[in-house]
Amino acid sequence: MTNRLADSPSLYLRKHAENPIDWWPWCDEALERAKADDKPIFLSIGYSSCHWCTVMEGEAFSDEAIASYMNASFIPIKVDREERPDIDSIYMQALQMLTGQGGWPLNVVLHPETRVPFYGGTYFPMEPKYGRPGFLQVLTALRQFYDTEKSRLAEITEAVVSNLHQGAQLPEALSIPSTDLLYAGLGTNAKILIPSGQGTCFPMIPYAAAALGGLRLDLELDIAHICGQRGRDMALGGIFDHVGGGFHRYTVDPSWTVPHFEKMLYDNGMIVEYLAHLWASGQRKPAFERAIARTHTWLKREMTAPAGYFYAAQDADSFVTRHDAEPEEGAFYVWPHPVLESALTKEQLQGMAEAFALPPAGNFEGKIVLQRSHPDTLSLSVESALDKLFTLRYGTPAAALDTFPPAPDNQAAKTHPWPGRIPPVTDTKLIVAWNSLMISGLARAAMALQEPEYLVTAAIAADYIRQHQWVGSYLHRLGYDGVPQVLAQAEDYALLIKACLDLHQAELAIAKNPALDAIADLPKVDWLSLALSTQQEFDHRLWSPDQVGYLSTAADAELLVQERPYQDSATPAANGIAVANLVRLSLLTDNLDYLDRADRTLQAFGTVIKDIPRACPSLLSGLNWFLHGTVVKATPATIPELAREYWPTTVFSVAHDLPPRAVGMVCRGTKCLAVAESIDKLREQLS
């Protein structure tokens, strides 16, 4: 017996379709039913590759007694946060107000009239444990509270909604944040990257990217070392899949050893871009180049649809055998030491022991997560050992495996005749924002490493979005098997514009690469024009002239508050990305209207930049662009030489009217330096 979620295109929602709970999707009918029946709304938000979401689905949400009480006493609503990040953001803030912490699954109980939460939490166990009451106890107490404590209920909901509105109304600064504030903010974000020796380790790429953007500024910190260490930790650590490629979500320990094993597209896009920037800045570690190359191979093999766009995520858990009732975390990726001993030659095992930590007792539940010990080139013996492990995992040698079909759900994972291990489930939906992050990462890697294949993979994905994700005149956020759904939100617009600008720059940077001429399937698209038209739609739909800045969703969306996203999380905030985009567009078009809008946005968030710089690294990156944005107008032959280097606030354009013997000129705002007759002179002027 299935519930209303059975026909949802969302993999996360379908995972709950056989729960005995009578789940509703977020819709007007469910919200009106809650009011009519005077039942509190139990709102549960998660995503398909969330481990503890999966655990709670198999425990509390599958229990008949809990379902019976939930169905009688609440209106249960399920939301996929990847479909509706606007809903997730508001209720995550509310949860943090109520409990002081957040995370997924995000479970909050809402008043049916106002949709304001009065209780919240994350994972609830079936029975009392981990210092938490059992889930049925919680539900019973909440319903009793709702029925009998109306005055206290009103106090809580009024406080929550007041704080939400207060948080959305930011004081406007009187002027653009100063250079001193930029320096202080970048320094703050750089210090966040310094290892603390405790807790979990997340990539935190918005922070790392902002700090790296201050490489040429006098921040009184060793930015090159701090940012380089973050790159080495990721490229060498267990967070990277050294056998199959691609980065996991984070590590649960401070030594970057044991990952939480899901692979998210957005992490991989941002990490590839960051490693490319490190390479361009002069930190040319072979481990960085290998991590980029293997991630691209993984992306092409497992995460690219036949149409060319990228899938969203792969689960952390997978089945060991097709007879298992539940999947195990990390089963696809880890290695028992006896398997290494039996599969590898003595020479290969010795080489692996020199290049990787291979504790016989394991480092994760008796098994080994591979973690490298140095960033240098791996020996042929080690690479051949890793190829053997690849064959063990996938059942086919890497050289013979161009594509690996996704397991779209648990049933498919258990029934398909996999030649190797059973893979984790892949969420095959298209998310414009996440595709855009991957497109930007590949475009930047193409520039830094002069690798045309990266550009082609990125351009094909972007061209798919161009052709399929607009319905009428509006961009749509999601794609399910070729069907666009859900209007785009601010992050989709901002990151797609950035991706188009990055593709525009990448094409200039490797246009003279002879290998590019042999690639017939490179789309012929004017990426700058697409960026400009998308920016126009972004301005029309989501710019708030009253509050100033971009709203998460259109002003007519019926949500508790209208947010202007400025706080970075695992992904960069839309308004910070938008500022950098506007400056880049102004430099490339000489249209100062874009610069004016960037100016106004920075003023609107000036107090945030001053008071809580650790919350808004992308706004700091945008401020860096605003204060230091530069355009190099140069000959087509000159641009590739400079574009492979790291110039964090510089764009390149082709100059058509340079005097004889000139190679280019450097301009900022309305001022240009003397025309340069050599690349070294241009480099000197940029520096």
HELIX and SHEET records of a PDB file:
HELIX    1   1 ARG A    4  ASP A    7  5                                   4    
HELIX    2   2 LEU A   11  ARG A   14  1                                   4    
HELIX    3   3 ASP A   28  ASP A   37  1                                  10    
HELIX    4   4 HIS A   51  GLY A   58  1                                   8    
HELIX    5   5 ALA A   60  SER A   62  5                                   3    
HELIX    6   6 GLU A   64  SER A   73  1                                  10    
HELIX    7   7 PRO A   85  THR A   99  1                                  15    
HELIX    8   8 PHE A  135  THR A  148  1                                  14    
HELIX    9   9 LYS A  150  ALA A  168  1                                  19    
HELIX   10  10 THR A  179  ILE A  192  1                                  14    
HELIX   11  11 ILE A  205  LEU A  212  1                                   8    
HELIX   12  12 ILE A  223  LEU A  236  1                                  14    
HELIX   13  13 LEU A  265  ALA A  280  1                                  16    
HELIX   14  14 PRO A  286  GLU A  302  1                                  17    
HELIX   15  15 HIS A  337  ALA A  343  1                                   7    
HELIX   16  16 LYS A  346  ALA A  355  1                                  10    
HELIX   17  17 LEU A  380  TYR A  394  1                                  15    
HELIX   18  18 ALA A  398  ALA A  400  5                                   3    
HELIX   19  19 ASN A  410  THR A  415  1                                   6    
HELIX   20  20 VAL A  432  LEU A  449  1                                  18    
HELIX   21  21 PRO A  452  HIS A  468  1                                  17    
HELIX   22  22 ALA A  490  ILE A  510  1                                  21    
HELIX   23  23 PRO A  514  ASP A  517  1                                   4    
HELIX   24  24 TRP A  527  LEU A  542  1                                  16    
HELIX   25  25 ALA A  574  THR A  589  1                                  16    
HELIX   26  26 LEU A  592  ALA A  604  1                                  13    
HELIX   27  27 GLY A  606  ASP A  611  1                                   6    
HELIX   28  28 PRO A  613  ALA A  615  5                                   3    
HELIX   29  29 PRO A  617  HIS A  628  1                                  12    
HELIX   30  30 ILE A  639  ALA A  643  1                                   5    
HELIX   31  31 ILE A  679  LEU A  686  1                                   8    
SHEET    1   A 5 TRP A  24  PRO A  25  0                                        
SHEET    2   A 5 ILE A  75  ASP A  80  1                                        
SHEET    3   A 5 ILE A  41  GLY A  46  1                                        
SHEET    4   A 5 LEU A 106  LEU A 110 -1                                        
SHEET    5   A 5 PRO A 117  GLY A 121 -1                                        
SHEET    1   B 2 TYR A 250  THR A 251  0                                        
SHEET    2   B 2 PRO A 259  HIS A 260 -1                                        
SHEET    1   C 3 LYS A 263  MET A 264  0                                        
SHEET    2   C 3 ALA A 313  GLN A 314 -1                                        
SHEET    3   C 3 THR A 426  ASP A 427 -1                                        
SHEET    1   D 2 ASP A 317  SER A 318  0                                        
SHEET    2   D 2 GLU A 328  GLU A 329 -1                                        
SHEET    1   E 3 LEU A 430  ILE A 431  0                                        
SHEET    2   E 3 TYR A 474  TYR A 480 -1                                        
SHEET    3   E 3 TRP A 470  VAL A 471 -1                                        
SHEET    1   F 3 LEU A 430  ILE A 431  0                                        
SHEET    2   F 3 TYR A 474  TYR A 480 -1                                        
SHEET    3   F 3 VAL A 483  LEU A 487 -1                                        
SHEET    1   G 4 THR A 650  VAL A 654  0                                        
SHEET    2   G 4 THR A 630  ALA A 634  1                                        
SHEET    3   G 4 GLY A 664  ARG A 668 -1                                        
SHEET    4   G 4 LYS A 671  CYS A 672 -1                                        
END                                                                             
